[in-house]
Amino acid sequence: MQYTMSSRGDILMRHIKKESIVFCLLLVLVTALGAETLRMGIGLEANMNTRDGYALGRSVSLDFQIFKYIVNGVTLTISDDFGIFTVIEPEIFGRWYFKDFGFKGGGFFIQADLGVSLVIEASETKPHILGGLTTGFRYPFLRGDYYVEPFIKSGYPFLWGAGARFGCRF
């Protein structure tokens, strides 16, 4: 059987989607079993997930505090330029809070991001490896049950992004 370029791309996309979902679910399950704290947040950001100008990103995140200064989690960000360009980014992350500038449930952090960037343009989907670094400050309030988190990030393929998340602890 002979494959065309589009059928090879479709087969690759199906495998990337399946493997990404399975990997993220396994990470969530393994991390949740040993987690001290579970937090969920929603966010808005401006980023360069477009060919021209800027894109607006919306995100949902779930993170697990493993140790006092170490957090793992997953984030799903959807960005678009309100035109024909949309980017879907499922990613996993590992975060470290700076000991000298951190406090229970918050503080300055640096985070490594890894995932897949699915670029959808004119009904064509192209997958890219996503990698980056994020830095920010999580400020907990109301006894640590809620938080606000401004951040900036840089990486591939989005180049840069800046925004804020708001969330709660379970």
C-alpha positions in Angstrom: 0.0 0.0 0.0 1.4 3.4 -1.0 1.0 6.3 1.4 0.7 9.9 0.3 2.2 12.8 2.3 -1.2 13.7 3.7 -2.0 10.2 4.9 1.4 9.9 6.5 0.7 13.2 8.3 -2.7 12.0 9.4 -1.2 8.7 10.8 1.5 10.6 12.6 -1.0 13.1 14.1 -3.1 10.2 15.4 -0.1 8.6 17.1 1.1 11.9 18.6 -2.3 12.7 20.0 -2.7 9.2 21.5 0.8 9.2 23.0 0.5 12.7 24.4 -2.8 11.9 26.0 -1.6 8.6 27.5 1.7 10.3 28.7 -0.2 13.2 30.4 -2.7 10.9 32.0 0.0 8.6 33.4 1.9 11.7 34.7 -1.2 13.0 36.4 -2.0 9.6 38.0 1.5 8.9 39.2 2.0 12.4 40.6 -1.5 12.6 42.2 -0.7 9.5 44.3 2.2 11.1 46.0 0.9 14.7 46.0 0.6 16.8 49.2 -1.6 19.4 47.5 -3.7 19.6 44.3 -4.4 23.0 42.6 -6.4 23.9 39.5 -6.3 27.2 37.6 -7.4 29.1 34.6 -5.5 31.8 32.8 -5.2 34.3 30.0 -2.0 35.2 28.2 -0.6 37.1 25.2 1.9 35.2 23.1 3.5 34.8 19.7 1.5 31.8 18.6 0.8 33.4 15.3 2.6 34.4 12.1 1.9 38.1 12.4 1.2 40.1 15.5 0.1 38.5 18.8 -2.3 35.8 19.8 -4.6 35.5 22.8 -4.2 32.3 24.8 -6.6 30.7 27.3 -5.4 27.9 29.6 -6.4 25.5 32.2 -3.8 23.9 34.5 -3.6 21.2 37.2 -0.6 20.9 39.5 0.5 18.7 42.3 2.8 19.7 45.1 5.2 16.8 45.6 7.6 18.3 48.0 7.8 21.7 49.7 9.5 23.4 46.8 8.7 21.0 43.9 5.5 20.9 41.8 4.6 18.9 38.7 1.5 19.4 36.6 -0.2 19.6 33.2 -1.4 22.6 31.3 -3.6 22.9 28.2 -3.4 26.2 26.3 -5.4 27.2 23.3 -4.2 30.3 21.4 -5.6 32.0 18.3 -5.3 35.2 16.3 -9.1 35.4 15.8 -8.5 34.6 12.2 -7.5 31.3 10.6 -4.6 30.5 13.0 -5.2 28.3 16.1 -2.6 26.6 18.3 -3.4 23.8 20.9 -0.7 23.1 23.4 -1.0 20.2 25.9 2.1 20.2 28.1 3.6 18.8 31.3 5.7 20.8 33.6 8.1 20.6 36.5 8.3 23.6 38.8 10.8 24.6 41.5 10.1 27.4 44.0 13.1 29.4 45.2 13.6 28.5 48.8 14.8 32.0 49.9 11.9 33.8 48.1 9.1 31.2 48.6 6.5 30.5 51.3 3.9 27.8 51.8 1.8 27.5 48.6 3.6 30.3 46.7 6.6 32.4 45.9 8.9 32.9 42.9 9.4 29.9 40.7 11.1 28.6 37.5 9.4 25.9 35.5 10.4 23.6 32.6 7.7 22.9 30.0 7.5 20.0 27.6 4.7 19.1 25.2 3.2 19.2 21.8 2.1 22.3 19.8 -0.6 21.5 17.3 -0.8 24.3 14.8 -4.1 24.5 12.9 -4.1 26.8 9.9 -6.5 26.7 7.0 -7.8 23.3 8.0 -4.3 21.8 8.1 -2.8 20.6 11.4 1.0 20.5 11.9 2.5 19.1 15.1 5.6 20.6 16.7 7.6 19.7 19.8 7.0 22.3 22.5 9.8 23.2 25.0 10.3 26.2 27.2 11.0 27.9 30.5 8.5 29.8 32.6 9.1 32.1 35.5 6.6 33.9 37.7 5.3 34.4 41.2 2.4 32.6 42.8 0.6 34.7 45.4 -1.8 32.7 47.6 -4.6 34.4 49.5 -7.6 33.6 51.7 -5.6 31.1 53.8 -3.9 29.7 50.8 -7.1 28.3 49.3 -6.8 30.6 46.2 -4.0 32.0 44.2 -3.1 34.5 41.5 0.0 33.8 39.4 1.6 36.3 36.9 4.2 34.7 34.6 6.4 35.2 31.6 7.6 32.3 29.4 9.9 31.7 26.5 10.4 28.7 24.3 9.7 26.9 21.0 7.6 27.4 18.9 5.9 30.3 20.7 9.0 32.4 21.3 7.4 34.3 24.2 4.3 34.7 26.3 3.1 36.7 29.3 -0.1 36.4 31.4 -1.7 35.4 34.6 -3.6 32.5 36.1 -6.1 32.3 38.9 -6.9 29.2 40.7 -7.8 27.3 43.9 -6.5 24.5 46.1 -8.4 21.2 46.6 
